[in-house]
Amino acid sequence: MSTFEDQLEKIRSAPGFIAALDQSGGSTPRALASYGIGEDEWSGEDEMFHAVHAMRTRIVTMPAFDGDRILGAILFEGTMDRDVEERPTGTYLWATKQVVPFLKIDKGLAPVENGVQVMKPMPNLDATLERARTLGIFGTKMRSVVKEANAEGIQAIVDQQFEVAKQIVRHGLVPILEPEVDIHCPDKAKAEKLLFDGLIAGLDALADDQKVMLKLTLPEVDGLYTPCIEHPNVVKVVALSGGYSRDEANARLSRQPKLVASFSRALVEGLSAQQSDKDFNAGLDTAIESIFQASMT
């Protein structure tokens, strides 16, 4: 089989979860601060991204970070364009760790309108997707956010997500659609039902060869997204932690049949730059094992 087919089969059928290592410009200072690197330790965007790449490099090169429990890793564009142990990050992840690389492609969120934030325009997306392919990337991820149970707004998010997904598929990549429902949404269950209905309609409209993934907020109704998981056009459905603590996210995840994690902040909770490699690896191992077990329901 080709590398792509091997990776597709791993994502589709192997046990494990997807690590989200894709903090971008706005969230990077918070990620570094949680890691124990304050803003006084870097100056300017270049130094900031150098520091966060060093953090991500430390994570992915740890013995605990391996393909036995981790299916894939979502990367920020700057991470994709940098090297780990003298290899492009995506190439390193697959060749060394058997972890499938994904790329975050969205450019952030538009202001709230009709209770949602759609994605900002993504100029030069075709060129980015072609570059991703040459750097060993398997798929992509793009995030929008639902703030209220507004049917018009939620449909706008669904329409945009599927439109961009089809563009990504044309480049031979597998898109992860991420229409996040804010965990503080006043009527979260109603918003999730509206989103579910839109997603099913969008999936049903895809051609047989248009395969996608979904990344969704852990729902209020257990099993809500099971029909999405079982849809023939869906490779995998993963869950974001969304601001829940790791324990809370794991507890909610364990109640969702066949849904697996794609956690970011919950994955690195408690890890710091000041830890020895031994302690860092032990903490990472504990986090990975807990998320892996919660993904095995």
C-alpha positions in Angstrom: 0.0 0.0 0.0 1.0 3.6 -0.5 1.9 5.8 2.5 -1.5 7.6 2.1 -3.4 4.3 2.2 -1.4 3.1 5.2 -2.2 6.3 7.0 -5.9 6.2 6.0 -6.1 2.6 7.4 -4.5 3.6 10.6 -6.8 6.6 11.2 -9.9 4.5 10.2 -9.2 1.3 12.3 -6.3 1.5 14.8 -6.9 2.3 18.4 -5.8 5.6 19.8 -6.5 9.4 19.6 -5.3 12.5 17.8 -3.0 14.9 19.6 -3.7 18.6 18.8 -0.4 20.5 18.7 -1.8 23.4 16.6 -1.9 26.5 18.8 -1.4 29.5 16.5 -0.7 33.2 16.9 -3.5 34.1 19.3 -3.3 31.1 21.6 0.5 30.6 21.5 1.3 33.0 24.4 -1.2 31.2 26.6 0.2 27.8 25.6 3.7 28.9 26.4 2.6 30.4 29.8 1.0 27.2 30.8 4.2 25.4 29.8 6.1 27.7 32.2 7.6 30.2 29.6 6.4 33.7 30.3 6.2 36.6 27.8 9.4 38.1 29.3 11.3 35.1 27.9 10.7 35.8 24.3 10.5 39.0 22.2 8.5 39.2 18.9 6.7 36.6 16.9 9.8 34.8 15.6 11.1 34.1 19.1 7.6 33.1 20.2 7.2 30.5 17.5 10.7 29.3 18.0 9.9 28.7 21.7 6.6 26.9 20.9 8.3 24.7 18.3 10.9 23.7 20.9 8.0 22.8 23.2 6.3 20.7 20.5 9.6 19.1 19.6 10.1 18.1 23.2 6.6 16.5 23.3 6.8 14.5 20.0 10.4 13.2 20.7 9.5 11.8 24.1 9.3 8.0 24.3 5.7 8.3 25.6 4.6 10.0 22.3 4.3 7.1 19.9 2.0 5.5 17.4 0.8 2.8 19.7 -1.6 5.2 21.4 -1.6 8.2 19.2 -3.1 8.0 15.8 -2.2 11.5 14.5 -1.1 14.9 15.4 -2.5 18.3 14.2 0.2 20.8 13.4 0.3 24.6 13.1 1.6 25.8 9.7 4.8 27.0 11.3 5.4 23.6 12.9 4.9 21.9 9.5 7.5 24.2 8.0 10.0 23.5 10.7 12.1 20.4 11.3 12.3 17.8 14.1 15.6 16.0 14.3 16.6 17.4 10.9 13.4 16.1 9.1 10.3 18.0 8.2 7.9 17.6 11.2 5.3 15.7 9.2 7.9 13.3 7.8 9.4 12.8 11.3 6.0 12.0 12.8 5.1 9.3 10.3 8.6 7.8 9.7 9.8 7.8 13.3 6.6 7.6 15.4 4.0 6.2 13.0 1.8 9.2 13.9 -0.3 10.6 11.0 0.3 14.3 10.4 -2.5 16.9 9.9 -2.3 20.6 9.3 -4.5 23.4 10.8 -5.4 25.5 7.8 -7.9 28.1 9.1 -6.8 31.7 9.6 -8.9 32.4 12.7 -12.5 33.4 13.3 -14.7 36.2 12.0 -16.6 38.3 14.4 -19.8 36.8 15.9 -22.8 37.0 13.6 -26.1 35.1 14.1 -24.6 33.5 17.2 -21.6 31.9 15.4 -18.1 32.7 14.2 -17.4 31.4 10.7 -13.8 31.1 9.5 -12.0 34.1 8.1 -11.0 33.9 4.4 -8.1 31.6 3.7 -6.1 33.3 0.9 -3.7 31.1 -1.1 -5.3 27.9 0.4 -4.6 25.9 -2.8 -0.9 26.7 -2.5 -0.8 25.8 1.2 -2.5 22.5 0.5 0.0 21.7 -2.3 2.9 22.6 0.0 1.4 20.4 2.7 1.3 17.4 0.4 5.0 17.8 -0.4 5.8 17.9 3.3 4.1 14.6 4.0 0.8 15.9 5.4 -2.2 13.5 5.3 -5.1 15.8 6.2 -6.2 19.2 7.5 -8.3 20.8 10.2 -10.4 24.0 10.2 -12.3 25.5 13.1 -15.4 27.6 13.5 -17.4 28.2 16.6 -21.1 28.1 17.6 -22.0 30.5 20.4 -25.8 30.2 20.4 -28.5 27.9 19.2 -29.1 30.0 16.1 -30.3 27.9 13.1 -29.2 30.4 10.5 -25.8 30.8 12.0 -25.2 27.1 12.4 -26.2 26.4 8.8 -23.7 29.1 7.7 -21.0 27.3 9.6 -21.9 23.9 8.1 -22.1 25.3 4.6 -18.7 26.9 4.9 -17.1 23.8 6.4 -18.3 21.5 3.7 -17.4 23.9 0.9 -13.8 24.2 2.0 -13.7 20.4 2.7 -14.5 19.7 -0.9 -11.6 22.0 -2.0 -9.2 20.1 0.4 -10.4 16.7 -1.0 -9.5 17.8 -4.5 -5.9 18.1 -3.4 -5.8 14.5 -2.2 -6.0 15.4 1.5 -8.5 14.4 4.2 -10.2 17.3 5.9 -11.2 17.5 9.5 -14.3 19.7 9.8 -14.3 21.3 13.3 -17.6 23.2 14.0 -17.0 23.6 17.7 -20.0 24.3 20.0 -18.8 26.6 22.8 -19.2 24.7 26.1 -20.7 27.9 27.6 -23.4 28.1 24.9 -26.7 28.9 26.7 -28.6 26.1 25.1 -25.8 23.8 24.2 -28.0 20.7 23.6 -30.3 22.5 21.2 -27.3 23.9 19.3 -25.8 20.5 19.1 -29.0 19.0 17.7 -29.1 21.8 15.0 -25.5 21.1 14.2 -26.0 17.3 14.0 -28.9 17.8 11.6 -26.8 20.0 9.4 -23.8 17.7 9.4 -25.9 14.7 8.4 -27.4 16.6 5.5 -23.9 17.7 4.4 -22.5 14.2 4.7 -25.4 12.8 2.7 -24.7 15.3 -0.1 -21.1 14.2 -0.5 -19.9 11.9 -3.4 -18.8 8.4 -2.5 -15.1 9.3 -2.9 -15.3 12.5 -0.7 -14.1 11.3 2.6 -14.0 13.6 5.6 -13.4 13.6 9.4 -15.2 15.6 12.1 -13.9 17.2 15.3 -16.8 18.0 17.6 -17.5 19.3 21.1 -18.3 16.5 23.6 -22.1 16.6 23.5 -24.8 16.9 26.2 -26.7 13.9 24.8 -24.6 10.8 25.0 -24.3 9.0 21.6 -25.6 12.1 19.7 -22.9 11.8 17.0 -22.9 8.0 16.6 -24.8 8.3 13.2 -22.0 10.6 12.0 -19.4 8.1 13.1 -21.2 5.3 11.2 -21.7 7.4 8.0 -19.9 5.9 5.0 -18.2 9.2 4.1 -16.7 9.6 7.5 -13.2 8.3 8.2 -13.2 9.2 12.0 -15.0 11.4 14.4 -12.9 12.9 17.2 -13.7 15.2 20.2 -12.2 18.4 21.3 -11.7 19.1 25.1 -13.2 22.5 24.6 -12.1 24.0 27.9 -13.1 21.1 30.1 -10.4 19.8 32.4 -8.7 16.6 31.3 -10.6 14.6 34.0 -13.9 16.1 32.9 -13.2 15.7 29.2 -12.1 12.1 29.7 -15.3 11.3 31.8 -17.5 12.8 29.1 -15.6 11.1 26.3 -15.9 7.7 28.0 -19.7 7.9 27.6 -19.5 8.5 23.8 -19.4 5.2 21.9 -16.7 5.1 19.2 -15.8 8.7 19.7 -12.1 9.3 20.3 -10.2 12.3 21.6 -8.4 15.1 19.8 -7.2 17.1 22.8 -4.9 20.1 22.9 -4.7 21.9 26.3 -5.9 18.7 28.1 -3.0 16.7 26.6 -0.3 19.0 27.9 -2.0 19.9 31.2 0.6 19.8 34.0 3.7 19.7 31.7 6.3 22.4 32.1 9.6 23.5 30.7 11.2 23.3 34.1 10.6 19.5 34.4 13.4 17.1 33.8 13.0 14.9 30.8 12.2 11.9 33.0 9.4 13.8 34.8 8.2 15.4 31.6 7.9 12.0 29.9 6.2 10.5 32.9 3.6 13.3 33.0 3.1 13.0 29.3 2.7 9.2 29.5 0.1 9.6 32.3 -1.9 12.1 30.1 -1.6 10.0 27.0 -2.7 6.8 28.8 -5.7 8.5 30.4 -6.9 10.0 27.1 -6.2 6.7 25.3 -8.3 4.7 27.8 -11.2 7.2 27.6 -11.0 6.9 23.7 -11.4 3.1 23.9 -15.2 3.1 24.6 
